[in-house]
Amino acid sequence: MNESDFRFKYCELMEFYQYIEMRLKIICSEFLADEEKDWYERLDEYETDSLGELIKKCSKLQQEKKITLFIKDDFAKLDDIRKKRNYWAHQCFGGNNPIIFKHDMVKNNEYAKKINSDLDEAEDWDCKLTEMENKLRKIKVVQ
């Protein structure tokens, strides 16, 4: 993979990680939406929460509200995504084993495979979380 393609994929990946974080904020907000404040008005309550905190809050709120959106395995996968996001955000260019470009190409092809795989996973989770948002709204309308 050439450097330009890699950097474009990197930007896409970070964008999808932000989508995942926003969707988790929306789900938390939707869990707590009521007559006083709708989900949108509650979004600010999660403005500074990290991805890890949001995952924990979704788990806690799901239990409190007795509404199952996530299975236990989902939380483990989301935590894995959190770790991958942290790698890409904080270590890939400056960690112990940084990505290096040589002659406009990614020197180690494993990084090209990893970024493609992580991007596919992030896109899938963005879709899955969108479906969960919609499911939660429908459940709450029925209640």
Disulfide bonds with the S-S distance in Angstrom:
none
